[in-house]
Amino acid sequence: MTTPDPSETAGTPEGHEVDLPHRPADRPDTGSPGSAEHAGGPDAAQAGGRGVGDRLDGHRAATPPSRGAWTGAETTRAPAPGSGVAEEGRLIGEALAEVKRVIVGQEHMVERLMVALLARGHCLLEGVPGVAKTLAVRTFAQVVGGDFARLQFTPDLVPSDIVGTRIYRPSKESFDVELGPVFVNFVLADEVNRAPAKVQSAMLELMAERQVSVGGRTYPLPKPFIVIATQNPLESEGVYPLPEAQRDRFLIKVDVRLPDAEEEFQILERMSVDPPAPRQVLDPEGILRLQEAADRVFVHRLVADYIVRLVLATRRPAEYHVPELAPVIEVGASPRATLGLVASARALALMRGRDYVLPEDVRDVALDVIPHRLVLSFDALADGVQATSVVERILAVVPPPRPVWRQQPGEVGPEFR
């Protein structure tokens, strides 16, 4: 069984319009092509989070958005020098540029690492050996600052090796707690699928609760904290596939591609003799401020409703005009996917120099947030159906709200109605 071509979109009525700041005459329409009305199905609930749908009428005092220096993504107008959005965008752009000075290509992976960090999530990198997964994570940690630890997962690993254990001190005639190597800001879980189930389950508490229990006491992990795990999809011997429960703990899963010919030549020139050394751009306190800035990014109620409809379409495809996916999806995305989409879209909007989320931000992160949470049916797996193609079909059919750019250039900040 195969899924239809994502380019074949289903017909839907006209959509909701969202007022945004003045759009220059030379700016292309950012509304998605085709229809922009809500797809069928029950009215979706408003997504959670601060700033989601809290203002639907009137003007909203906000810093005007800017042109994202590192993405080239156009927005309406540049913010005033020294404003919050401008300074935050400059810091993020500088940090990403420093990482890309070391890593050739893999822009998507590097940018999604920053999205996961700003959204307080965890990231799973999957790719064949030698595509700079470990190097990218180490370089990223050096650039953004904070403590870093690499854990090489092996079949003989036990939970106490990573979270810590109690050690008897004869001189004190008592037990002391020796904390494990996970008490750092950045944890690189290299080849996480090589660890047995006991170790993988021990990762659940520290990833979800950001704390570790040892000897009857609970120890909080430092802030900020992020787990970046890598896995090799090729090997099958000595490998323990990640269970669905742990895959759902990762905010983002990135499929790391092989470089093309031009990138391969740049790798040869840059890394063969004297590899560049990254410099630190941020620090833990700066990361926490950027995370708080991402929390303040505004999400309109119609954009939040679009996020909810995308997730519900994975659970009840027939109600959202994709009945052909009903025999393909065995288990749809959980509510954690809804929260992950909101958090990731906010982070991406901040990286693009805006303090409000557009539907295109949601669409850009959907292929990184949703596919690894889906459980496909046996027939779909036998037919070679990929979870990404399922999400692409949903994105093609479920229409986003259509942004309408205001024609009053003197007004500051986006207005939604």
N, C-alpha and C positions, 0 to 999 in steps of 0.2 A: 504494500500500500504506500503510495507516495502523496505528498501534499501538493496542491496546485501551485502554479507559478505565482510568487508574491506580487508580480506586477499586475495580475488580474484582480482589480479591486471591485468590490460589490457596490452597487448603486445605493446612495443614501441621500436623504433630503439635505437642504441647505443647513449651514451650521450656525453656532453661536458666534457672535463677534465680540472681540475683546479689544477695548481701546488701549493703545500704547502711545508712547511719546511721538512727537512729530517725526515723520519719516522723510528724509530728503528725497528730492525728485529722482535722483539717480540711484536710489536704493531699490533693489529688487524686492518684490513682495515676499515676505517670509512665511506667509500662509502656505500650508501644504497644498499641492495641486489637487484638483477635484473637489469633492464635497467636503463639508466641514461640520456636519450636524452630528449630534450624538447618535451612535448606533442604537439599535433596539435593545431592549432589556430593561430591568428595573432601574429606578433612579439610584445612582451610586451615592454612598455616604461621603461626607466631606472627609478628606484625609487629615490625619492628625498632624500636630506640629505647630510650633509658634509661627504666626504670620500666614497660616493657610486660610484663605477666604475670610480674613478678619475685617477687610474693608472692601465693599463692593460698589460704593458710590462716592462721588466727590474726589477732590484732589488728595494726593498723598505726598507729604513732604518727603523727598528722597533725593539722594545724590544722583545727578544725571549719569547715565551709563557712559562707558568709554569704548574705544576700539581696543580689543584684546591684542596686545603687542605680540604675544607668542603664537596666537592662533590665526591672526589676520581676520577674525570674525568682526564684521561691522555691527555697530550699534548706533544709537541715534546721535549723541553728541559727547564730546570729551568732558569729563568732570573737571571741576575747578582744581587747580594745582593744590596739593596738600590735602584734598578731600579724602574721606575714608576709602571709597571705592577705588580711587586712583592709586593710593598708596598700597592697598592690599593687592590690587592687580599687578603693580610694579614688582612687589616682593615675590609673588607667585611666578610671574614671568621670568624674573631673574633666576629664581631657583630652578625652574624647568630648563632654562637655557644653559645653566651650568651642568645639569645632568646630561643634556644632549650634547654637550661639548665632549663628553666621554663616550656615550653610547651612540653608535651609528644606527640610524633608522629607529625602529621600534617606538616612534612617537606616540602611538596609541597606548602602548603599555606604560610608558612613562607618565602620560597624562592621567591614565586611570589610577595609577599609584597615588597621584596627588588627589584625585577625587576621593579615593577611599580614605586617605588621611584626613582630609577636610570634613568628610562625612562621618568620621569616627567609626569606620567599618574595617573589615579585613579583606584581603585580596588573595585570590588563588590564581597562580600563573601556570599554564599548562603548555608544554612545548617540548620538542625533541631536544636532546643534549646539544650544547654549544651555541645556543641562540641568545646568550647574554642575560639569562634570567637572574642568576645569582649576582653577576656583575652589576646589573641595573639596580637591584635592591640594595646592594652594598653602597653603590655610588649615591643613590637616593638618600640613604640614611646619613651619609657623610655630608651631603649638601644641606639637608634640613636640620641637622644637628640632633643631639640626643644620643643615648647609649644604644649600642647595637650588639646583638648576639646571633650567631649562626648555629643552628642545631641540625646536625646531620642525622636524619632518622634512619634507623636500621632495624631489622627484625628482632634483635635481642634487646631493644630499648625497653625500659620499664618506666612507669609514671614518675617514680621518685627521681629519675635522672633529669627530668625537666622542671618539676614543680618544687622539689626539695624533700627533705626527710629529717627525722629526729636522730641525733647523734649523742651517744652516751659519753659524758666527760668524767673519767675516773677522778680527776683532781677535784671536781665539784660534787661528785656523786649525784649527778643530775643529768637530765637530757637537755640538750640545746637544739634549736631548730636551725638547720642549714638550708637557706632558701636556694632554689634552683636558678638556672641561667635565664629563666623567662622574666625576671624582674628587671627589665630594660624597656626602653621606649619602642625599639624596633626588634621584633623577633623574626628571623628568617628560618622557617621550617623547611629545610631542603629535602626534597623527595619525601614529602609527608605520607605518600601512599605506601611507603616501605615499612612504616611503623605498624605494630599489631593493634588490635582493636582496643586493648586496655589503654594504650598511650593515646590513641585518637580520642577516646572518651574523656581522658584527662584534659585534653585540649578544650573540651566544650565549656567547662566552667570558666577557664581563664579568658576564652574568647567572648563568651556571652556576658558573664558577670564581672569580668575584669578584676578577679580576685582569685586567691588560691587558699585552700584549706589544708593545713598541715598540723598534725598533732592536736586536733581539736580547736585550733585557732585559725582565724581568717586573716589573711594578709592582702591588702589592696595592692594592685599593680600601679606603677608610676603613670603619670599623665604627661603627655599623650601616650597612648599604647596602641600598637597595631601589629597584627600577625600577617606576614606575607609568606604564603606557602607556595612551593613549586612541586610539580609532579610531572613524570615522564609517561606519556600515554602509550609508548611503544612496548614496554616490557610487561610480561605477565607472570614471570617466575619471581617468587619472593615479594610479591606485591599484594597489598591489602586494599582493595578499592574503598574510597571514602564512602561511608553510608550517607543516605539522603539527609539525615539529621545534621550531619556535620557540613555537608555541602551547603545547606541552607544558612549556616552560620557565616559564610563568606558573603560579604556585600557584593563583591564583583569577582567575576571569573574572566580572565583574559586568555585567549588562545594566541600564543606567541608564534608569529610566522617566521619563516626563513627569509633571509635578506635577498634582494634582487642583485643583478650583476653590478650595478653602480654602487650599491651599498656594500657589496662584498669587496670591491676595489677600495672604497674608503676605509673599511675595516683593516685591510692589508696595509694601507698607508699610515693609518693612525695608531694601530695597536702593535705592529710588528717589532718596532725598535724601542721607542720611548713613549709608552702610553701616557696620556695626560692625566694629571692628578686633580681631582675636584677640590674646590674650596667651599667652606661652610658659608651659607647665605642666611639661614634662619637659625632659631634656637627653640627649645621647648616652649618657652613663654610666648614667643611669636607664633608658634603653631597653635597654641591654645587661643590666642586672640583671633587668628584666622578662622578657627573652628567656630568661635562665637559669631564672627561676621557672617559665616555661612548659615548659621542658625537664623540670622535676621533677614535673610533673603526672602522676599515676598513671594507667596504662591497664591495666585488667584483661584477662586473657588472652581471655575470652569476647568482650569488646568489640573487641579486636584481631582475633579470628577473624571477627567480624561485618564489620569493615572489609575483610578479605581476601575474604570471600564477595561483598561488593558489587562489588569490582573484578573478580573472576573471573567474575561473572555477565555482565559486558560482553564477555568473551572466549568463554565457552562457555555461552550462554544456556540451551541444552537441559538441561544438567546441573543448572541451578538453577531449574527450573520456569518458565522464560520462553522456550519454544521459538519463540514467535511473533516474537521479536526476532532470531532467527538470520539471516533474509534482510534485516533492517534495518541491522544493524551489520556493516560491512566490516572495521574494525580496532577492537579494544577498547582499554580504558585500559591504560597501561603501568604497571610497578611504581612509577614516580614518582607515580602517583595514589594508591597505597597509602600511601607515605610522606607525601604531601601531606595525606591525610585524617587521619592520626595527628597531624601537626603542627598542622593547623588545629583539630582537635577539642580538643587540649590548650590552644591559645591561647583558644578560645572558653570552655572550662571555667574558665580563669583569669579571664577577663573577667566571668564569671557568679559569681565568688566561691567557686569550688570548687578543690580540689587533686586531683580525680579526674575522669575522663571518664565521662559517661553516654552510652548509645546515642542519646539525643535530640541531643546535641552533634554526633555523627557525621551524623545525618540532616539537621541544620540546615545543615551546610557541604557536604554531598554535591552539592547542586545548583550550587554555586559551584566545586567542585574537579573534578568528573568530566566534565560535558558537553562542554567545549571540547577535551577530549582524544580524543573519539570521532570516528571517520571513518565516516560513514553511506554506505550503498550508493547507487548511482545511482537505483535505483527509489525508495528512501526519499526522496531529495532531490527527485525528480520529483513525488512525492506530497505534498510539503510537510511531511514528518515532521521535528519539531524534536528536537535532542539532549536537551533538557530533559525532553520527554515520555518519552523512552526511559529516562532515569534515574528519573523519577517512577514508571514501571512497575516498575523493578527494586526501588525502595524499598518499593513496595506489596507485592511478592511475597516478597522475601528478608526473613525475620523477624529482628528484633533479639533479643538476650538480654533477659530480663525482670528488672528490678530488684525486689528484695524488701527492704523497709525494716525494719530491726531494731526490736525492741520494747523494747530496753534503753536508755533515754535517757541513762544515765550513761556509756555507752561513748563514747569519742572517736574520730573518724575512721571512714572506711568500712572494712568488712570484706568480703572477697570470698571466695567459695568455689565 
